[in-house]
Amino acid sequence: MNDPVLAFAALLTPEGLALLDEVRGTDPAKELAVATRLRREHPADLVSAALGQARLRQRAAVAKFAPEDADRMFFTPNGFEQSTRATVATYRAGRLSELGVTSVADLCCGIGGDAIALARAGVRVLAVDHDPLTAAVARANAEALGLADLIEVREADVTDVDTSAYDAVFVDPARRGGRGRIFDPEAYSPPLSWAIGAATTAPLAALKIAPGVPHEAIPATAEAEWISDGGDVKEAVLWFGAGVRPGAVRATLLPGPRVLHGRGLPDPEVRSVGRYLYEPDGAAIRAHLVAEVAEEVGGGLVDETIAYVTADELRPTPYASAYEITDQLPFGVKKLKALLREREVGVLTVKKRGSAVEPDELRRKVKPQGPNSATVFLTRVAGAPTMLIGRPV
């Protein structure tokens, strides 16, 4: 079947839904045998589509959605890759609700992950996507999760949609193309400049962008927020309109949420390595809030170009992971190998910042053996390549 929309529609028929139930949880190693058996009784295209959905549902349950949701939802490969992790979407929907939003135009809605979170927060959603298959999948997901009364899915070009009837606009431009990730914001679909224009004309707006966005590309009228989940930086969000602070910067850590607000602090001073090393959360680093982390722990930088903070006292903070440093050595594989052998270290965690050495390559060279564990930081201290050895506190 050449038409992907018709192929997807076949999955929503009684035969397709029964087939999805039958292939649920199929072991990827047994897919060929399962497909061969099922093709005796069902169309080959339908069997392939069902197995493809089963595979995507398994991935979604691990990486992005609660298993009970993923098991009922529908996905496309690109839609899965670009969808927001449910914990992040739930946090953002909650913030919009707290700002008094009761209706949102979700532009570039994808498979509907953000629309689902908004609807569960009691927000009425217009979900728009220009791709016919993606819109069909979003509509099926709203129905599968019992949210069709709150989510209207519209297949349309987002640049043609009138959003004036909605309290807020949420824009999530596509940042993947045929060759993978797109790093130029003007190559997003739609371009970042259009998305900012749409956001600034709405009463309230949230614009999801890549966390690596240059700070100079952020409009002065926006509040910029970087979000991490379980230590992984997931996205940046630009907020516009009523209830947000233009020019403000924040790092939000999930679960929690825990929010670190930018206070415009100067860069921390560089100091010698103390007893403790702090690795700021990636959201704090992306938000350029390392100075705020350093103030929290009473520390300074190990190097003016490196986002590692060091201090003599332990001050636990949710915004950084703390390590007790036992050794500081000039970089050298032989020196590290000898120290690890002496300490009987068999489990070695390698972290790096400001070093070109690959962690896997270093592990192969030092061949750690023994019952103990350690963490080595490959970095620069006052400009010199350095190894800091320690353990998590």
C-alpha positions in Angstrom: 0.0 0.0 0.0 1.7 3.2 -1.2 -0.4 5.8 0.6 0.9 6.0 4.2 -2.4 7.6 5.4 -4.4 4.7 4.0 -1.9 2.2 5.5 -2.2 3.8 8.9 -6.0 3.9 8.6 -5.9 0.1 8.1 -4.4 -0.2 11.6 -7.5 1.5 13.0 -9.9 -1.1 11.6 -11.1 -4.0 13.8 -8.6 -6.3 11.9 -5.8 -3.9 12.5 -6.5 -3.3 16.1 -6.8 -7.0 16.8 -3.4 -7.5 15.0 -1.9 -4.8 17.2 -3.1 -6.7 20.3 -1.6 -9.9 19.0 1.9 -8.5 18.3 2.1 -6.4 21.5 5.4 -7.0 23.2 6.9 -9.0 20.3 10.6 -9.8 20.9 12.5 -8.0 18.0 14.6 -11.2 17.6 11.4 -13.1 16.8 9.8 -10.6 14.5 10.6 -12.6 11.3 8.9 -15.7 12.6 5.9 -13.8 13.9 5.5 -12.0 10.6 5.8 -15.2 8.6 3.0 -16.8 10.6 0.7 -13.8 10.6 1.0 -13.2 6.8 -0.8 -16.5 6.3 -4.0 -14.9 7.6 -3.5 -11.1 7.1 -2.2 -8.7 4.4 1.5 -8.5 4.4 1.4 -4.6 4.6 -0.9 -4.7 7.6 1.4 -7.2 9.4 4.4 -5.0 8.7 2.6 -1.9 9.9 1.5 -3.6 13.1 4.9 -4.9 13.9 6.4 -1.5 13.2 3.9 0.0 15.7 4.8 -2.6 18.3 8.5 -1.8 17.9 7.8 2.0 18.3 5.6 1.5 21.3 8.3 -0.5 23.0 10.8 2.3 22.4 8.3 5.0 23.5 7.6 3.2 26.8 11.3 3.2 27.6 12.3 6.6 26.4 9.4 9.1 26.4 5.9 8.0 27.6 4.4 6.1 30.4 4.1 2.4 29.4 0.3 2.5 29.8 0.1 5.4 27.4 2.7 4.1 24.9 0.8 0.8 24.7 -2.3 2.5 23.3 -0.6 5.3 21.3 0.4 5.4 17.6 3.7 6.6 16.3 5.7 7.3 13.2 9.5 7.0 13.3 10.0 10.7 12.9 7.1 11.5 15.2 8.6 9.4 17.9 12.0 11.0 17.6 10.7 14.6 17.6 8.1 14.1 20.4 8.5 15.7 23.8 9.2 13.4 26.7 5.9 13.1 28.6 7.5 14.4 31.9 8.7 17.6 30.2 5.4 18.1 28.3 3.5 17.7 31.6 5.7 20.2 33.3 5.2 22.8 30.5 1.5 22.2 30.4 1.3 22.8 34.1 3.2 26.1 33.8 0.8 27.2 31.1 -2.2 26.3 33.3 -0.7 28.2 36.2 -0.4 31.2 34.0 -4.2 31.0 33.5 -4.3 29.4 30.1 -7.5 27.5 29.2 -6.9 27.2 25.4 -3.8 26.6 23.3 -3.1 26.6 19.6 -0.4 23.8 19.4 1.4 24.6 16.1 3.5 21.8 14.6 1.8 19.3 17.0 3.6 16.2 15.7 2.0 13.0 17.0 0.3 15.0 19.8 2.5 14.5 22.9 2.2 18.1 24.0 -1.5 18.3 23.1 -2.1 15.2 25.3 -0.3 16.8 28.3 -2.2 20.1 27.8 -5.6 18.3 27.6 -4.8 16.4 30.8 -4.1 19.7 32.5 -7.7 20.7 31.5 -6.6 22.9 28.5 -8.6 22.9 25.3 -6.2 22.4 22.3 -6.1 23.1 18.6 -3.4 20.7 17.4 -2.1 21.6 13.9 0.3 19.8 11.6 0.8 20.1 7.8 1.7 16.4 7.3 -1.4 14.3 6.6 0.0 11.1 8.2 1.2 13.0 11.3 -2.1 14.7 11.8 -3.9 11.3 11.4 -1.7 9.8 14.1 -2.2 12.8 16.4 -6.0 12.4 16.0 -5.8 8.7 16.7 -3.8 9.3 19.9 -6.3 11.8 21.2 -9.1 9.3 20.7 -7.0 6.3 22.0 -6.4 8.2 25.3 -9.9 9.5 25.7 -9.0 13.2 25.0 -10.8 13.8 21.7 -13.3 16.2 23.4 -10.4 18.5 24.3 -8.2 18.1 21.3 -9.1 19.2 17.8 -6.6 18.1 15.3 -6.3 20.1 12.1 -4.2 19.2 9.0 -3.0 22.6 7.8 0.0 24.8 7.2 0.6 26.5 10.6 1.4 29.8 8.9 -2.2 29.9 7.6 -3.9 29.2 11.0 -5.8 32.0 12.8 -4.9 31.6 16.5 -6.6 34.7 17.8 -9.4 32.7 19.6 -6.8 31.0 21.9 -5.3 32.1 25.2 -1.8 31.0 24.1 0.3 29.6 21.3 2.8 26.8 21.6 5.2 26.3 18.7 7.5 23.4 18.2 9.2 23.8 14.8 10.6 20.6 13.2 14.3 20.4 13.8 14.9 17.2 11.9 15.2 16.8 8.1 16.1 14.0 5.7 19.7 14.2 6.9 19.0 14.2 10.6 19.2 17.1 13.1 19.0 20.7 11.8 21.2 23.1 13.7 20.5 26.3 11.8 17.4 27.9 13.4 16.3 29.5 10.1 16.3 26.0 8.6 13.6 24.8 11.1 10.2 24.1 9.7 8.8 26.7 10.1 11.9 29.0 10.5 12.7 30.3 14.0 12.0 33.9 12.8 8.5 33.0 11.8 7.9 31.1 15.1 9.1 34.1 17.1 6.8 36.4 15.1 3.8 34.1 15.8 4.8 34.0 19.5 5.1 37.7 19.9 1.6 38.4 18.5 -0.1 36.0 20.9 -1.3 37.0 24.4 1.0 34.3 25.8 3.3 31.9 23.9 5.9 29.2 24.5 8.4 28.3 21.7 10.3 25.1 22.0 13.8 25.2 20.5 17.0 23.2 20.6 18.9 23.6 23.9 22.1 24.5 22.0 20.5 27.8 20.7 23.0 30.7 20.8 22.0 33.1 23.5 22.5 36.0 21.1 19.6 34.5 19.0 17.2 34.9 21.9 15.0 38.0 21.7 15.2 40.5 24.6 11.4 40.2 24.9 11.6 36.5 25.8 12.1 34.6 29.0 14.5 31.7 28.3 14.2 28.4 30.1 16.4 25.3 29.8 14.9 22.0 30.9 16.6 18.8 31.9 15.0 15.6 33.0 16.9 13.1 35.1 20.1 15.0 34.2 19.6 15.0 30.5 19.0 18.4 28.9 15.9 18.0 26.7 15.0 21.4 25.4 14.9 25.2 25.7 11.7 27.1 25.8 11.2 30.8 25.0 8.3 32.4 26.8 6.5 35.5 25.6 3.6 37.6 26.9 1.6 38.0 30.0 3.1 36.5 33.2 6.7 36.0 32.0 9.8 38.1 32.7 11.4 39.5 29.5 15.1 38.9 29.5 15.0 36.4 32.4 16.9 33.2 32.3 16.2 30.0 34.3 17.2 26.4 34.4 14.5 23.9 35.4 15.4 20.4 36.6 12.9 17.5 36.5 11.7 15.7 38.4 10.8 18.4 40.8 10.6 20.8 39.3 13.6 22.7 40.8 14.2 26.1 39.3 17.5 28.0 39.3 16.9 31.7 38.3 19.6 33.7 36.7 20.7 36.7 38.9 23.2 38.3 36.5 26.2 37.2 38.5 29.7 37.8 37.1 31.9 34.9 36.1 33.2 33.0 39.2 36.9 33.4 40.0 39.3 30.6 39.1 40.8 28.9 42.1 42.9 25.8 43.0 41.2 22.5 43.1 39.6 21.9 46.5 38.3 18.8 48.2 35.1 18.8 46.2 34.3 19.1 42.6 30.8 20.0 41.4 29.5 19.1 37.9 26.6 21.5 37.2 23.4 20.1 35.7 23.4 20.5 31.9 20.4 22.9 32.0 22.4 25.2 34.3 25.4 25.1 31.9 23.2 25.7 28.8 21.5 28.6 30.6 24.9 30.1 31.5 24.1 29.9 35.2 27.4 28.3 36.3 28.0 31.4 38.4 24.7 30.8 40.2 25.8 27.2 41.0 29.2 28.4 42.2 27.6 30.8 44.6 25.3 28.1 45.9 28.3 25.9 46.8 30.7 28.7 47.7 33.1 27.6 45.0 35.1 28.8 42.0 36.1 27.5 38.6 39.0 25.1 38.0 39.6 26.9 34.7 38.1 30.0 33.2 36.9 28.1 30.2 35.6 25.0 32.0 32.2 24.5 33.7 33.5 22.6 36.7 33.2 24.2 40.1 35.5 23.4 43.0 35.2 24.1 46.7 36.7 23.1 50.1 33.3 22.4 51.8 30.5 20.1 50.8 27.3 22.0 50.2 24.7 19.7 48.5 22.7 21.3 45.8 20.1 19.9 43.3 21.8 21.9 40.6 25.1 20.0 40.5 26.5 16.6 41.3 29.2 16.6 43.9 32.4 14.5 43.9 35.1 14.2 46.5 38.5 14.5 44.8 41.3 12.3 46.1 44.0 12.9 43.4 45.1 15.6 41.0 47.6 14.6 38.3 48.9 16.0 35.1 47.3 14.1 32.2 49.1 10.8 31.4 47.8 7.4 30.6 50.7 5.6 32.4 50.2 7.6 35.6 46.5 6.9 35.6 47.0 3.2 34.9 49.4 2.9 37.8 47.2 4.8 40.2 44.2 2.6 39.3 46.2 -0.5 39.7 47.3 0.6 43.1 43.7 1.4 44.2 42.4 -1.8 42.6 39.8 0.1 40.5 37.8 -2.1 38.2 34.9 0.2 37.5 36.0 3.4 36.0 33.7 6.3 35.1 35.3 8.8 32.7 34.0 12.3 32.5 35.5 15.0 30.4 35.2 18.7 29.7 37.9 20.5 27.7 39.6 17.3 26.7 39.9 15.6 23.3 40.4 12.1 24.8 37.6 9.6 24.2 36.5 7.9 27.4 36.2 4.4 25.8 39.6 4.7 24.3 41.1 5.7 27.7 39.3 2.7 29.4 40.9 0.3 26.9 44.3 1.7 27.5 44.2 1.7 31.3 42.4 -1.7 31.6 40.9 -1.2 35.0 40.7 -4.3 37.2 39.7 -4.8 40.8 36.7 -4.6 43.1 36.7 -0.8 43.6 35.3 2.1 41.6 36.4 5.6 40.8 35.6 8.6 38.6 38.2 10.4 36.6 37.7 13.9 35.2 39.7 14.8 32.1 39.8 18.5 32.0 42.0 21.6 32.3 43.1 23.2 35.5 44.5 26.7 35.1 45.0 25.9 31.4 46.9 22.6 31.9 45.6 19.2 30.9 44.7 17.5 34.2 43.2 14.3 35.6 41.1 14.7 38.8 40.2 11.3 40.4 37.5 11.0 42.9 34.1 9.5 43.8 30.5 10.7 44.0 29.4 12.1 47.4 
